[in-house]
């Protein structure tokens, strides 16, 4: 009552307080955030889903945040669902090798060969995972993993003995492309064992004698793999020559136009 009376009487101090009251009220409202906009996810247009009955959308105005085709293309640094092994030296971090299966391991090891990645840390982890998966690895992944370590010249005695045993166990199920990949791995003398090479050549001869469904590309690949095995001991040379004769006979019955320029 006193303040209203003072305003009515025209007190200048009271009039100043009356003018300052709205400003104080505005300052108090300045730091207030409504409950619907307190979280960042509700403010970010990429995360929050618009509510058609509440959020207004003006069709006649421009919405730059929705023009996704103007945004910069950003390629993720992943390959096959895992961190890119070619950028591991720059980015670091985990490769999640313990979550890889045999197919993923074969593809990533071959990518390291093509990109010339010789990081010992990567190949040590690959060898560790390959030995874990060997009992569940079948062809053709088994041959590709073995060839990757042979071409990388990553010699691990435990890995070699483990995979030679698995190759001997699964050799009866190999097709001609699998035998060709295995012979390409045997091009490295460190990974070439005479008894296992002889078994592979015998299996190749049996496939060529009793089956006639091989493609010309696979036959040419097997010929090139046999050529990379030289020099061979005399007992293995006769086996290799017999396999080459069978490959030549099979190629005579094929249409060589299927081969590329590098194979013909």
C-alpha positions as CSV (number, residue, x, y, z in Angstrom):
1,X,0.0,0.0,0.0
2,X,2.8,2.4,0.8
3,X,4.6,1.8,-2.5
4,X,1.4,2.3,-4.4
5,X,0.7,5.5,-2.5
6,X,4.2,6.7,-3.2
7,X,3.7,6.0,-6.9
8,X,0.4,7.8,-6.8
9,X,2.1,10.8,-5.1
10,X,4.8,10.9,-7.8
11,X,7.8,9.9,-5.7
12,X,10.8,9.8,-8.2
13,X,12.5,6.9,-6.4
14,X,9.4,4.8,-6.5
15,X,9.0,5.5,-10.2
16,X,12.7,4.3,-10.8
17,X,12.0,1.0,-8.9
18,X,8.9,0.5,-11.1
19,X,10.9,0.9,-14.3
20,X,13.6,-1.5,-13.0
21,X,11.2,-4.2,-12.1
22,X,10.6,-5.5,-15.7
23,X,14.4,-5.5,-16.3
24,X,15.0,-7.7,-13.3
25,X,12.2,-10.0,-14.4
26,X,13.8,-10.3,-17.8
27,X,17.2,-11.1,-16.3
28,X,15.7,-13.8,-14.3
29,X,14.1,-15.4,-17.4
30,X,17.3,-15.2,-19.4
31,X,18.8,-18.3,-18.0
32,X,15.7,-20.4,-18.0
33,X,15.6,-23.3,-20.5
34,X,12.2,-25.0,-21.2
35,X,12.1,-28.7,-20.3
36,X,11.6,-29.8,-23.9
37,X,14.9,-28.3,-25.0
38,X,17.3,-29.1,-22.1
39,X,19.1,-31.9,-23.8
40,X,21.3,-31.6,-26.8
41,X,19.6,-34.5,-28.6
42,X,16.3,-32.6,-28.7
43,X,18.0,-29.6,-30.2
44,X,20.1,-31.3,-32.9
45,X,18.3,-31.9,-36.1
46,X,20.1,-35.1,-36.9
47,X,19.1,-36.8,-33.7
48,X,15.7,-35.6,-32.7
49,X,12.8,-36.7,-34.7
50,X,10.4,-33.9,-35.7
51,X,6.9,-34.0,-34.2
52,X,4.4,-33.1,-37.0
53,X,1.7,-31.8,-34.8
54,X,4.0,-29.6,-32.7
55,X,7.0,-28.6,-34.8
56,X,6.3,-26.2,-37.6
57,X,7.7,-26.8,-41.0
58,X,7.4,-24.1,-43.6
59,X,7.6,-25.5,-47.1
60,X,8.2,-22.2,-48.8
61,X,11.4,-21.4,-46.8
62,X,14.8,-22.9,-47.3
63,X,16.0,-25.5,-44.9
64,X,19.8,-25.8,-45.2
65,X,20.1,-28.4,-42.4
66,X,18.1,-30.9,-44.5
67,X,20.1,-30.6,-47.7
68,X,22.2,-33.7,-47.1
69,X,23.5,-33.7,-50.7
70,X,25.5,-30.5,-50.1
71,X,27.4,-31.9,-47.1
72,X,31.0,-33.0,-47.4
73,X,31.5,-36.7,-48.1
74,X,33.3,-38.3,-45.2
75,X,34.5,-41.9,-45.7
76,X,34.8,-43.9,-42.5
77,X,38.3,-45.3,-41.8
78,X,37.0,-48.8,-41.7
79,X,37.4,-51.8,-43.9
80,X,35.2,-54.9,-43.8
81,X,33.6,-53.5,-40.6
82,X,36.9,-53.3,-38.8
83,X,39.4,-50.4,-38.3
84,X,41.4,-50.0,-41.5
85,X,44.7,-51.8,-41.1
86,X,46.5,-49.6,-43.6
87,X,45.9,-46.6,-41.2
88,X,46.7,-48.4,-38.0
89,X,50.2,-46.8,-37.8
90,X,48.7,-43.3,-38.0
91,X,45.5,-43.7,-35.9
92,X,46.5,-46.5,-33.5
93,X,43.9,-48.1,-31.4
94,X,42.6,-51.7,-31.3
95,X,42.2,-53.8,-34.4
96,X,39.6,-56.0,-32.7
97,X,41.4,-59.1,-34.0
98,X,39.7,-61.3,-31.3
99,X,36.3,-60.7,-33.1
100,X,37.5,-61.6,-36.6
101,X,36.4,-64.8,-38.3
102,X,38.4,-66.8,-40.9
103,X,36.9,-65.0,-43.9
104,X,37.7,-61.5,-42.4
105,X,41.2,-62.6,-41.4
106,X,41.9,-63.9,-44.9
107,X,40.7,-60.6,-46.6
108,X,42.5,-58.3,-44.2
109,X,45.8,-60.2,-44.5
110,X,45.5,-60.1,-48.3
111,X,44.8,-56.3,-48.0
112,X,48.0,-55.9,-46.0
113,X,49.9,-57.6,-48.7
114,X,48.5,-55.4,-51.4
115,X,49.0,-52.2,-49.5
116,X,52.5,-53.3,-48.3
117,X,51.8,-53.2,-44.6
118,X,54.5,-55.0,-42.8
119,X,53.8,-53.8,-39.2
120,X,55.0,-56.7,-36.9
121,X,52.3,-55.8,-34.4
122,X,49.6,-56.4,-37.0
123,X,51.0,-59.7,-38.3
124,X,51.7,-61.0,-34.7
125,X,48.0,-60.5,-33.9
126,X,46.9,-62.0,-37.2
127,X,49.1,-65.1,-36.4
128,X,47.6,-65.4,-33.0
129,X,44.1,-65.2,-34.3
130,X,44.8,-67.6,-37.1
131,X,45.9,-70.3,-34.7
132,X,42.8,-69.7,-32.6
133,X,40.5,-70.2,-35.6
134,X,42.4,-73.1,-37.3
135,X,40.1,-75.9,-36.1
136,X,37.1,-74.0,-37.5
137,X,38.7,-72.9,-40.7
138,X,37.9,-74.6,-44.0
139,X,38.8,-74.2,-47.6
140,X,39.2,-71.8,-49.3
141,X,39.9,-69.5,-46.3
142,X,42.5,-72.0,-45.0
143,X,44.5,-71.7,-48.2
144,X,44.3,-68.0,-48.4
145,X,45.4,-67.4,-44.8
146,X,48.3,-69.8,-45.3
147,X,49.3,-68.1,-48.6
148,X,49.1,-64.6,-47.0
149,X,51.6,-65.5,-44.3
150,X,53.9,-67.2,-46.8
151,X,53.9,-64.2,-49.1
152,X,54.5,-61.9,-46.1
153,X,57.4,-64.2,-45.1
154,X,56.1,-64.2,-41.6
155,X,57.6,-67.4,-40.2
156,X,56.1,-68.7,-37.0
157,X,56.9,-72.3,-36.1
158,X,53.7,-72.8,-34.2
159,X,51.6,-71.3,-37.0
160,X,53.4,-73.4,-39.6
161,X,53.0,-76.7,-37.9
162,X,49.4,-75.9,-37.0
163,X,48.4,-75.0,-40.5
164,X,50.3,-77.9,-42.1
165,X,48.3,-80.3,-39.9
166,X,45.0,-78.6,-40.8
167,X,45.9,-78.6,-44.5
168,X,46.6,-82.3,-44.3
169,X,43.3,-82.9,-42.6
170,X,41.3,-80.9,-45.2
171,X,43.2,-81.9,-48.3
172,X,40.6,-84.4,-49.4
173,X,38.0,-81.7,-49.8
174,X,40.2,-79.3,-51.9
175,X,39.1,-78.3,-55.3
176,X,41.4,-77.2,-58.1
177,X,41.4,-73.5,-57.1
178,X,42.2,-74.4,-53.5
179,X,45.2,-76.5,-54.6
180,X,46.4,-73.7,-56.9
181,X,46.4,-71.3,-53.9
182,X,48.2,-73.9,-51.8
183,X,50.9,-74.3,-54.4
184,X,51.3,-70.5,-54.6
185,X,52.0,-70.6,-50.8
186,X,54.5,-73.3,-51.3
187,X,56.6,-71.0,-53.5
188,X,58.1,-69.7,-50.3
189,X,60.8,-72.3,-49.4
190,X,60.3,-71.7,-45.6
191,X,56.7,-72.9,-45.9
192,X,57.4,-75.7,-48.3
193,X,57.5,-79.2,-46.7
194,X,58.4,-82.1,-49.1
195,X,55.7,-84.5,-47.8
196,X,52.9,-82.0,-47.9
197,X,53.9,-80.8,-51.3
198,X,53.9,-84.3,-52.6
199,X,50.4,-84.9,-51.2
200,X,49.2,-81.7,-52.8
201,X,50.7,-82.7,-56.2
202,X,49.1,-86.2,-55.9
203,X,45.7,-84.6,-55.1
204,X,46.1,-82.3,-58.1
205,X,46.7,-85.2,-60.4
206,X,43.7,-87.1,-59.1
207,X,41.5,-84.0,-59.6
208,X,42.7,-83.7,-63.2
209,X,42.2,-87.4,-64.0
210,X,38.8,-87.9,-62.5
211,X,37.1,-84.5,-62.9
212,X,36.5,-82.4,-66.0
213,X,34.8,-79.2,-64.6
214,X,37.9,-77.0,-64.1
215,X,37.9,-73.6,-65.6
216,X,40.7,-72.4,-67.9
217,X,41.6,-69.6,-65.5
218,X,42.1,-72.1,-62.6
219,X,44.2,-74.4,-64.9
220,X,46.4,-71.6,-65.9
221,X,46.8,-70.5,-62.3
222,X,47.9,-74.0,-61.3
223,X,50.4,-74.0,-64.1
224,X,51.9,-70.7,-63.0
225,X,52.0,-72.0,-59.4
226,X,53.9,-75.1,-60.4
227,X,56.4,-73.0,-62.3
228,X,57.1,-71.0,-59.2
229,X,58.2,-74.1,-57.3
230,X,61.5,-74.6,-59.0
231,X,64.0,-75.9,-58.2
232,X,62.5,-79.2,-56.9
233,X,64.2,-82.4,-55.7
234,X,64.1,-85.3,-58.3
235,X,61.3,-87.2,-56.6
236,X,59.1,-84.2,-56.6
237,X,60.1,-83.1,-60.1
238,X,58.5,-86.2,-61.6
239,X,55.3,-85.5,-59.7
240,X,55.3,-81.9,-60.9
241,X,56.0,-82.9,-64.5
242,X,53.1,-85.4,-64.4
243,X,50.8,-82.7,-63.1
244,X,51.9,-80.3,-65.8
245,X,51.2,-82.9,-68.5
246,X,47.7,-83.3,-67.2
247,X,47.2,-79.6,-67.0
248,X,48.3,-79.2,-70.6
249,X,45.8,-81.9,-71.7
250,X,43.0,-80.2,-69.8
251,X,43.9,-76.8,-71.4
252,X,43.7,-78.3,-74.9
253,X,40.0,-79.0,-74.3
254,X,39.2,-75.5,-73.0
255,X,38.3,-72.3,-74.7
256,X,41.4,-70.2,-74.1
257,X,39.5,-67.0,-75.0
258,X,38.3,-67.1,-71.3
259,X,41.8,-66.2,-70.2
260,X,42.9,-62.6,-69.7
261,X,45.8,-61.0,-71.5
262,X,48.2,-61.9,-68.6
263,X,47.2,-65.6,-68.6
264,X,47.0,-66.4,-72.3
